[in-house]
Amino acid sequence: MRDDPAKEDDEASRTIGAQTLFRGLDILEIVGARPMTAADLTTASGLTRATASRFVAALVSRQMLTRSADGVLRLGPRLMYASSRAAEQINLQSIARPFFERFVMAEGLSIFLGRRDGDWSVHLDRHAGREHIGVTTRPGDRRGLPETGMGKALLLDDDVDSWTRLFHQFGDRYTGDGWLERMRGHARAGVVVQQGPPPDHIRSVAVPVRDASGGIVAAISVATAAQNLDEAAMAALAPRVAEIAAAISAELGWSPRG
């Protein structure tokens, strides 16, 4: 039985259309990484100069790219608008929830989601574990940023001057010997593993969540009473919490390559 030529032509057209779409998306991703000239784009994309020029002209006409007077290409206003609308539609709690549910089922420990509000952290969500004695923090609770592991995770991109101001602002109990070096260590590792001050001695592992820009927009924290999590268990848990934070960040458009 002979193949239908019309069907074959249709399939070939769809394949070519998909390839064209992917090339256009590749160009947007390349320019999104850094502004560049059309010549630089041709080199980075591997396309011929004529093909790259056609793609650029089409994307500029649709305002997906913009070309400045000096010939440098940048992402255009249509993409900026789409990005802002995407941000409006993001619900951090909804994104984090399936990851939190799987974590609690596997580990039995409570896990929290929070964001920064000026000098404070605000808890957005909590998935309670199976601990007999746990942390009573609830959604809506506010804590000074230096007071918790989550707060410190939200601070990891701040500079030393910001850390110094905040830690002194919230009291001497947070500025004991070595506090600055510990913060530097947290920042290098990208994770906060700590036991809090008395009387609670809460043990926690906290990691920031990043968006497509690479900025910290939230943090997740596993926090529990000291008797539920010793130091070895905290250290073992850190990569798992970092993995969850990276997965949530990826849903927000973050890429470690950026």
N, C-alpha and C positions, 0 to 999 in steps of 0.2 A: 504494500500500500504506500503510495507516494505521500510525502509530507506536504502540508498546505503551505505554499509560498507566502501567502498573506500572513499566516500565523507566525512564520519564521521572521518575516520583516517586522512584525509588531514586537516580537521578543527582542530582536536586535535593537529596535528603537528604544525600548525600555532600558536595555543594558547601557546604550550610549548615553541616555538621559541620566541614569544613575551615576555613571562615571563623571559626567559634566557637573552634576550636583556635588559630588565628593571633591572634585577639584576646586570648585568655588568655596566649599567649606574649608578645605585645606588652606586656601589663600587667606580667608578670614582668620583662621587660627594663627597663621604665620604673622600677619600684621598685628593681631591682637597681642602677640608676645612682645613686640616692640615696633614702633613706627619705623618706616624704611622707604627708600626710593623704589621706583618701578624696577630699576636695574638690580637692586639688592633683592627684590622679590623674585625676579626671574631666576637669579642664582639660587635662592633659598628653596624655591618651589620645584626646580628642575624642569620647568616648562620652557618652551622656546620663547623668544622675545615677542613674537607675533601673537602666540597663544596667550601669554600672560597679559599682553596689552588688551586683548579682547575681553578677558575676564575682568580686568581692572575697570575698563570702560563700562561694562555692564553693571558691576557692583557700585561704581560711583554714581551711575544714572539712577540706581535704586536707593541711593543714600546709605548703602551698607558700608561703603568706604568713602572717605573724603580725602581730597588732595589739596594740600596747602600751596601757597604761592611759590615756595621753594621746591615743590615737587615731592614732598614727603607724604606718604600715604598713612592714614590713621583710620581707626574704626569710625564709622559714620553715625549720624544722629538716629537713623532708623534702628540700628543695633543698640544704641544707648537707651532708646525708648523701650525696646523689647526687653532689655536687661532690667530696667526699672520696673516694668510690669511683672517680670518673672519674680523679682525680689518681693513685690507686694503679695504674690500668690504663695510664697513659701511659708509654711507653718512648721517651725522647728520641732514642736512637740510631736506632730504627726510623723515627721521624718525620723525622729529619734525613737519613737515608741517601739517599732518591731525589734530594733537592736537591743533596747532595754529589756523587753520581754524575754528574748532569748538569753540574755546575760543572766537575769534573775533565775530563770529555770536551770541554767547550768551551774551557777555559782552560789545561789541562795543569799546573796548580799544586796543591800539597797544601793541604788544608783540614782544620781540626781543630774538635772540639767539646769543651767543658770546662765544669765547674761549680766553684763555690766550696766550700771546706771550711775554715771559719775564716779564717785569714790566708793560706791557700794556694789555688792552683788545681789541680784534678785533671783530667787529660785523659781523656775518656771514649771518644773515637773519632777515627780518623784515616783520611782517604782520600788515599792517596799520589798525587802527580802524576807528571809525566814529566820532572821536573828531573834533570839529571845530578848536581848537588850540591843536596841538600835538607836539611830539618830532620829530625833523627832522633828527635824526641819520639814516645813510644809511649803507647797507652792505659794508664792507671794511673800515669803519671809525675806528680809533684807539683812545683810551682814556687811560690816566693813571689809573692804577687799583684803587687808592683811590678816583677817581673822580666820580664814578657812583655806583649805587646799584649793577649793574651787576659785576663791577670790585671787589667790596667787597665780593660778593658771590663767586667769583673765588679764593678769598684769605682765605676762612674760615678754611682751613686745615693748613695754615701757622702758624708759631709760633710768639710769641710776638716780637722777634728781627726782623723778616721779616716785620711785620706790621709797627714797629717803623721806620725802614729804609725807607720803601716806603711812608708812610704818611708824613714824614719830607722831603723826596725828592721832593714831588709834591707840597709843599707849606704850609704855616701856616694856610691857610683857612681850611685845613683838620685836623688840630691838635688842635682844640679848646677844651675847658673844657669837660672832660668826653669821649673823642673820643675812648680811649682804652677800657673803660668799655662797651661802646656801641658795639665795635667789639667783645668783649668777649660774650656779650649778643646775638649778631647775630650768633656767632659760636655755642653757647649752643642751640639756637632755630633752627639752620640749615636754617635760612631764614633771609634776610635783608629787613627790612621795614623802609623806611626813606624818609625824605624830604631833597633835596639837598640844597647846599648853594646859596646865592644870586649871581647874579640877577635872575636866572631862577627859583629857588625853585621847581625843578622837583620832583614830588612824584613818588616813585617806590617801587615795591615788586620784589625781586630777589632771586632765589634759584639755588644752584649748581646742575649740572647733573653729575652722576658718572658712571663709567664703571664697568666691572666685578671685577676688582681689588679693587673697593671701592674708587679709586682716583677720584678727580674732573677733568673732561675733558672739561666741558663747563658750561654755566649758561644760564638760561632764566630770562627775566625781563619784567615786565609790567611797563612801564614808561610813564607819561603823565603830562601835565601842572597841577598846583595845583588846579585850579578851576574845573578840571574834576574829582578829586578824593580827598575827605576829609579824615581825619585820621581814622574815623570809617569805611569808605569804604575800606581803605587800609588794616586795620586789618581783615576785613571780607574776603578780597580777598586772603590773605596770604595762607590759606589752599588749595584754588583752584590752585594757582600757584605751591605750593608744590606737589600737586597731579599730575599735568602735568609733573613736573620735575621727579617725581618718575616713571611715566609711560614711559618717554623717557629713563631713566636710566635702567629700566627693559628690554627695547629693546636692550640695550647694554650689558646685562648680569648681571647687578647689582641686588643683593638681600639684603634687610635690615637685614636678618638673619646673613649675613656674617660680 
